[in-house]
Each structure stands twice: as structure tokens, then as C-alpha cells.
Amino acid sequence: MATLPNQLPRLELPAGTLLTTTADGPWHEPLLWYADEPAQPGDWARLRATGRPLGLLPVLLDGGPRDEGPQHWELSPADTSYPGDHDAEDVLAEAWEAYACDELGSEHAEWPGLAPAPAGSTPETPDELAAGIADMIAGIARPALVPARRSADIPAAIGWSGPLNHENDVARLCAVLRSWEDRYDIRVVALGFDTMKVSVGRPPTTGPEAYALAAEHFAFCPDNIDREPPHGLRVYAETHLLGQEVWTFWWD
């Protein structure tokens, strides 16, 4: 998944852990490095500048209220495929067909297709925006580096099992993240046990754009739409997608 050999064992890093712990026992090489201390403003940007030339990308790890680090997350790299082997629209269409009719109503039986990329973008570059959002949540998450060649691949690179109740192979969802990286300039900024936060450099700016994207969000993470009333794609689009530079996902 990385374009270069795993450089984590060779890199001088601040105090932290080179993690090899998985649900199936020790992995043959470090899946990630994460710091002993919470992130400080500027950490994400500094780690990206250091790591990207070596095939390493930054992410913040949120241990939740009990500060349970990724060694407790049941990472499963052995069960994870490669994101490039999957088609984003196929993944979303399959999930839509499985869940939409029952949970959204019979009028949503047919998959509406991928949303078009919005025309506008934020003033910052995608990485500048991601760094700014990372700084906003610094102090409640730990900085980490992951061997991955693009931000969308970070969950698959560590075998993240956060969406396990929805999708057994997170690489399929990473194929969707790749598509969003291309269309919406997203970056994976933070991961928790079953949560993900991404920055959005090109958010939808019209109601129709946001509504079309809401269908993809439902197929990607149905719990986002179902967990709080009033349920429905239009409300979700207006309150969580229209002009929003951060998307947050949670899988039950």
C-alpha cells in the first residue's frame, strides 16, 4: 500500500510506540507510530512534511473517554484488501441496495449514482485545511504516522476495524474515500475506535449538490443518518454537508 518500504523503524521520532499489535497477533512490521503525548498545534503539518517524502502520512488517533489507544482497536490488516482493487460506485451501490429501501423508504429503492464534484473550493489547499482542522482537535488525540501513499488509504493501511458492523473490509470504504479525495479534496484527519473525521477542501455549496452527496454518505455510513431524528437525506444534507469543511462518521 505504501510506495516505499516501511520507513517507520528507520525514522527518528518523538517518544511513542511503533505498533505491531493486531487482532490476530503481532504484525510483521509496524502498522503505525503514535506519540505518547496528545497532539499540539502544528504537529499534523510537521509530521506530513517529515513523513510524506518517505511514504508516511499523518493522522490523529482519538482514544475516546478512556484514552484507549490503537493497541485496543482490534486492527485486522490480514483481513484487509487493497483499496485500488475496488470501485467506489460499486461499493456504494451495493450498500444502498442492502439498506436504503428498508431504512429510508421504498422511494429510495434505486441507487441514484455518484454526486458530481462541486465547482468551488476552500481558500486553503486541502492539506492546509486538514492541518487547521487537526490543530482544532489537538490536545484530545495523539499524532500518528502511517505507511500509506494517499490519505484515503490510511484506514486500510492499518487494518482499521471501526466500520466492522457495516463493512468487513475497510479497503472497500477506502475506495470511496479515494473517490471523495478526488471529487471533494478530503483528507483523513482523525480516527477513533469506530469514528472518522475528514477535512473537506471542496464541500457542496448548493442544496442539490449536498443532497446528491447525502446518498453516498448513507451508503458509506448509515448510522450517520439513522442515529438522530429527524431521519432523512435532505435534513442530513442541509445540516451536515452543505458548506461543511469537516465530515464526521460513526459506526454503531
Buried (B, 14 or more C-beta within 10 A) or exposed (E): BBEEEBBBEEBEBEEBBBBBBBEEEEBEEBBBBBBEEBBEEEBBBEBBEBBBEBBBBBBBBBBBEEEBBBEEBBBBBEBBBEBBEBEBBEBBBBBBEEBBBEEBEEEBEEBBEBBEBBEEBBEBEBBBBBBBBBBEBBEBBBBBBBBBBBBBBBBBBBBBBBBBEBBEBBBBBBBBBBBBBBBBBBBBBBBBBBBBBBBBBBBBEEEEBBBBBBBBBBBBBBBBBBEEEEEBBEBBBBEBBBBBBBBBBBBE
